[in-house]
Amino acid sequence: MKKPLILLLTFLIAGTLLAEDGYRLWLRYDLLSDKTVLNKYRTGITAIVTSGNSATAAIAKEELQNGLQGLLGKKILPANKITDGTIVAGTPTLKVISSLSLGNHLAKAGKEGFIIISTVFNGKKIIAIAANTDIGVLYGTFYFLRLLQTQQAIDKINILSVPKIQNRILNHWDNLNRTVERGYAGFSIWDWHKLPDYIDQRYIDYARANASIGINGTVLTNVNANALVLTKTYLEKVAALANTFRPYGIKVYLTARFSAPIEIGGLKTADPLNTEVQQWWKNKTNEIYQYIPDFGGFLVKANSEGQPGPQNYGRSHADGANMLADAVASHGGIVMWRAFVYSNETPDDRFKQAYNEFKPLDGQFRKNVLVQVKNGPIDFQPREPFHPLFGAMPNTPLMMEFQVTQEYLGQGTNLVYLSTMFKEVLDADTYSKGKGSTVAQIVDGSLDGHTISAMAGVANIGNDRNWTGHPFAQANWYAYGRLAWDHDLASSQIADEWIRQTFTNEKIFVDITKRFMLASHQILVNYMTPLGLNHIMGNGHHYGPSPWSANLPRADWNPVYYHRADSAGIGFDRTTTGSNALAQYANEVADRWKNVNTCPDEYLLWFHHVGWNHKMRSGRTLWEELCYKYYEGVDSIKAVQGQWDKLEKFIDKERFSQVKMLLAIQVNEAIWWRNACLLYFQTFAKMPVPGKHEQPDKTLEYYKSLRFPFAPGN
Ligand code: BDP
């Protein structure tokens, strides 16, 4: 009688301890549920042999032990002898690894890559996780554990995995006061006040999570930078973080405020051609490297949205970047100089300005400068065509900047899987060197033969217990890291892995969840900005719809600048009869997009001012199509809501109900977007919303009157 009670109690206690609050991300390592798979693993994995004495090697060993213990429900011990089922994880310093004659493959693995192979050593069946470095072994270890966590067969593994991009970086838009610009998951995880003496466990868990997906760099501070982070007090704190991250293969970078020589250096100027200024940056950089010997370098937002820069002194972006590049060069550092520039004083279409500014500078940057380009020409809108700079600067390494935080994609409340959006841009063909010159090949350096490459993702991480606020926002952090490592991965593969690790391997759950994740970006585009609409969100906080906004201090901040709706039609003419921004693309791209009949529907209003009665491919008029898309978006997200409800039995209560509540908010926000936008555009189209649809239940005035003074992230 007593035993079941004890069992029940143990279960209850374990149950409470294991509350699924999302903190463990995709690294949960719970006992595998499929008994057949579990038994195979239990017989196939018997011992581990590891190499190395470094902190990184110790982490790899611990990860392997903990992972196996959790997933297999049994302790797998380190051994001195190879037996059947030994997992050997190490570099060629380990005799087993060196005698496997992996030489050729290992040469390809480079500094960070790894091999995982099931093979035979002295007649014993083993699995080798081999790499040239301890960090390669750690990456391989995480990969191997992922195979187990997703219940893959391990008897015939033969994997060589090498990152396609060298610097795989998160950009934190975190301020020193711990607010996060465009952050929707609480405050900054960097507790500057308690640093350097207090090392929050979160820092370690953050590094581990990043290492598990191959992220190897982090910019700690906001691009709208504060020079104080470059002072001694803060550098000591930065060093403490760098020390914590180092064993996980992660380098630390900082944002450099261009006017720092004046603000903290006491100089009268920050002119990049002034020798005193140059010397100041050299000294500052030397100081930084004393604290952080492997400091990664600087990220700079200059002459953009009020930030200081070289143009304040009549100098070019290249002058500014090169000055900093010279300062970090001898230490092996890099400078990531942002191309996100546009000026209200320039009368030209904002779309064109970054290209106009940067293309003439191609070839003028130092070897250790990368120009960091946002995925699209305006600003992380729900959907943008690829940025025309990709393909236009073959002599300069261009790095990609994606926004992982969902500033324009539903912020903290909408379930949107961004991998498909990232891939859409990476796979886009620029035709810069003929057919097949993809954005991805430009970013990874292969198209133009660059030896440095990088990708940045603006982080969606905060101090919320589950890191990202929305449980599904974790998938965007995950997908960003996986794609930065290998942009050839399919979004469905990444979603599949993430779901299995984060929730369950249960097939029905995986299938349904994957399906709506893959559809979710298009669904959001439909209810927010269909057919190529963009930048019609709320002022300042960017929350909710506000297509009517027309009185912000800068014309190019106002939604009306972007949609240009009038009695004739809607959309921005960027053909030769308009701003001719299309001329910034290769002919093959421009030719397709410049013709209203061949331009894909999803980019239509990006490039054309289209009449309300224009016949679309579907046979509907533009106005009808716009209505159709908005309604389709709302209907689709309602359908997702219904699907989620059916999944309750497969996962824990906590995350199930969090997502359920968030989906209810998302449905309401989708309806809000649809109604507000259609009511507003209707004032120009002067046509009714086609009959069979549920009509907006509030007035346009009501939507216009909504205010959100404390919306997060602003
Ligand atoms: C915009 C954000 C703003 C950023 C800016 C940037 O609204 O907060 O500072 O991008 O990337 O989208 O610099």
Boltz pocket constraint, residues with backbone or C-beta under 6 A from the ligand:
constraints:
  - pocket:
      binder: B
      contacts: [[A, 181], [A, 182], [A, 223], [A, 224], [A, 301], [A, 305], [A, 340], [A, 379], [A, 380], [A, 407], [A, 540]]
      max_distance: 6.0
